[in-house]
Amino acid sequence: MLKAPIFYYHSIGNIGPETLSADIFKEHLTLIKDAGFTPLTVSELIALDVNDCGNYVALTFDDGLLDNYEIAAPILQEYGYKATFFVIPGFDNITRWVNPTTSQWSDDAKPGFTIPFPSMQQQHRRELVEMGMEIGSHSMTHPKLNKIAESQLHREIIDSKLMLEDQLGQSVTSFCYPKGRYNNTVLKYIKKAGYESAYTTMPGYYRANTPRYQCGRFLVESPELFRKVLNWLSNRHHWSQGLCSAIRPGLKLKNYYT
């Protein structure tokens, strides 16, 4: 039966505490290659037959940071791999900032926030599509969707999809919840918008019976832990999904700003 890990990343190859080095990212990709896994976009993954027993993995990137285009994408191309990039079209003209002492993020330049993270622009997203990558929506302006008024959900969920589709000239079918936050009202708008799947920040393998709008993902930096997540796919590690479910309620993930 189908079972695959979905990994997620943020910044690759930038500076400061909130980025993953390009060398470690390459280690992840080498582990995928050596283990005989095939990387897919999330849309390709959920389209697989439920009885497919192949070794698959999906790589995703949140926030549409420019280093995803400048550093991560060329590395993916070196390996011949695809990935899904969840972008924020309303942030094209916004540079995000990190405080290196607290590891906190800000959408504005202010004292203590000294490391800049520019955002992708329209042309970068189009070029990623030309490379064979998938573009998904990460909302229009990255709010906690379960904390805003219902009247704002249309813009964040539906309008972001329409804007990206207009820019890219193709359908956008996947969504990633900002900060991993959602509720029943948010789910209603995700379905109304016509997304085929949506992704959280909680760990868990994608299976044939995974709710399409509550797909879990793994945030992993250590190559050794990355290897273990791949190894836990085997039948002899049938307990792995139960472990993921058990640790979700109290889990506080590094980089849980998405």
Protein Blocks (a to p, Z undefined) as FASTA:
>chain_A
ZZddddddfbehiacjkbccfklmmmmmmmmmmnopacddfklmmmpcfklcbdcddddd
ehiiaklmmmmmmmmmmnopacdddddfklmmpccdddfklopacfbdcehiabdcdddd
fklmmmmmmnopacddebjnopafklccfklmmmmmmmmmmmmmmmnopacfbdcdehhi
acfklmmmmmmnopabdcdfbecdddfklcfklcccdddfblmlmmmmmmmmpmklmmmm
mmmmmmmmmpccehilZZ
